[in-house]
Amino acid sequence: MAALKLAQARLIIDGALQEARRLALAPVAVAVLDAGGQLVAFQREDRAGIARFEIANAKAWGALGLGFGTRELTERAATMPSFVASLGAITQGRMVPSPGGVLILADDQEVVGAVGVSGDTGDNDEACALAGIAAVGLGAMPGGPLSSDRPG
């Protein structure tokens, strides 16, 4: 099993922040977790809101917890609101149904971690997460299975 390294996490954060500045987004926060859901690295831009760590961390943690990116969780929230609401209770609020939580994949498609970005719209947060992952040459899974008829 490949392990996500601190140096890679820092590069992911740098790439995500560079994308946020390139797009002139609101200040963002970026959390990178390993495959076990442990924080590897975090950074918050100046003037980013004080809750941004919790949101970015919850986006990454939720992607790991469910095995798909938070774009898929967002879509499921629309079609299965009771299921997604129960996830909030089950996980003590550690999942956020908004794009911006992206699984990080090794070359063999094994999940090695997740990145969560918070600060702008979910779509823009996700774009930053994808740019960060691309900066280290790893794969990304922003969504999940094409079929959303699988509740969990």
C-alpha positions in Angstrom: 0.0 0.0 0.0 1.4 3.4 -1.0 1.4 6.0 1.7 0.8 9.7 1.2 3.9 11.6 2.3 4.1 14.9 4.0 6.1 16.4 1.1 3.3 15.3 -1.3 0.6 16.8 1.0 2.5 20.1 1.1 2.7 20.1 -2.7 -1.0 19.4 -3.0 -1.8 22.3 -0.7 0.6 24.6 -2.7 -1.1 23.5 -6.0 -4.6 24.1 -4.6 -3.7 27.5 -3.2 -2.0 28.5 -6.5 -5.3 27.6 -8.3 -7.3 29.6 -5.9 -5.2 32.7 -6.5 -5.2 32.1 -10.3 -9.0 32.0 -10.2 -9.1 35.0 -7.8 -11.3 33.1 -5.4 -12.2 33.9 -1.8 -9.6 32.8 0.7 -9.5 29.1 1.1 -8.4 26.4 3.5 -6.9 23.1 2.4 -6.8 19.9 4.4 -4.9 16.7 3.3 -5.7 13.4 5.0 -4.0 10.0 4.7 -6.0 6.9 3.8 -6.7 6.3 7.5 -8.4 9.7 7.9 -5.5 11.3 9.8 -4.5 14.9 9.1 -1.2 15.1 7.2 -1.1 18.8 6.4 -3.4 21.9 6.6 -3.1 25.5 5.5 -5.5 28.4 5.7 -5.1 31.5 3.7 -5.2 34.9 5.4 -8.8 36.1 5.9 -10.3 32.6 5.4 -13.2 32.1 7.9 -12.5 30.4 11.2 -14.7 27.4 10.4 -12.8 26.6 7.2 -10.6 24.0 8.8 -13.6 22.0 10.1 -15.3 22.2 6.7 -12.2 21.3 4.6 -11.4 18.5 7.0 -15.0 17.2 6.9 -15.0 17.2 3.1 -11.8 15.1 3.0 -12.9 12.9 5.8 -16.4 12.3 4.3 -14.8 11.3 0.9 -12.6 8.8 2.7 -15.5 7.6 4.9 -17.8 6.9 2.0 -15.2 5.9 -0.6 -16.2 8.6 -3.1 -15.8 12.3 -3.6 -18.2 14.8 -2.0 -19.6 15.7 -5.5 -21.3 12.3 -5.3 -22.4 13.0 -1.7 -23.9 16.3 -2.9 -25.9 14.5 -5.6 -27.1 11.9 -3.1 -28.2 14.6 -0.7 -30.6 15.8 -3.4 -32.0 12.3 -4.1 -31.7 10.7 -0.7 -31.9 13.5 1.9 -32.8 11.2 4.8 -29.8 9.0 4.2 -27.4 12.0 4.0 -29.0 13.6 7.0 -28.4 10.4 9.0 -24.7 10.5 8.0 -24.4 13.8 9.8 -25.7 12.2 13.0 -23.8 9.0 12.6 -20.5 10.8 12.1 -21.1 13.7 14.5 -21.1 16.1 11.6 -17.9 15.0 10.1 -19.2 14.9 6.5 -20.2 17.9 4.3 -22.3 17.3 1.2 -20.6 19.9 -1.0 -18.0 19.5 -3.7 -14.5 20.0 -2.6 -13.7 16.7 -1.0 -11.6 14.6 -3.5 -10.1 11.2 -3.0 -6.4 10.9 -3.9 -5.4 7.8 -6.0 -2.1 6.1 -6.5 -1.1 4.9 -9.9 -2.8 1.5 -9.2 -6.0 3.4 -8.3 -5.6 2.7 -4.6 -6.9 5.4 -2.3 -4.0 7.0 -0.5 -5.8 9.9 1.0 -8.1 12.8 0.4 -8.0 16.6 0.1 -10.7 18.9 1.2 -10.9 22.6 0.2 -13.3 25.2 1.7 -13.7 28.9 1.1 -15.5 29.5 -2.2 -18.2 27.7 -4.0 -18.1 23.9 -3.9 -17.3 23.8 -7.6 -14.4 26.2 -7.2 -13.2 24.4 -4.0 -13.2 21.1 -6.1 -11.2 22.8 -8.9 -8.6 23.7 -6.4 -8.5 20.2 -4.9 -8.1 18.7 -8.4 -5.3 21.2 -9.3 -3.5 20.3 -6.0 -3.6 16.6 -6.7 -2.5 17.1 -10.3 0.5 19.1 -9.0 1.9 15.9 -7.5 1.0 13.6 -10.4 -1.5 11.5 -8.5 -5.0 10.5 -9.6 -8.2 12.1 -8.3 -11.8 10.9 -7.7 -14.1 13.9 -7.2 -17.3 12.0 -7.6 -18.1 8.3 -7.4 -20.1 5.5 -8.9 -22.1 6.6 -11.9 -25.2 5.0 -10.4 -26.6 6.7 -7.3 -29.0 3.9 -6.5 -26.5 2.5 -4.1 -27.3 4.0 -0.7 -24.1 3.3 1.0 
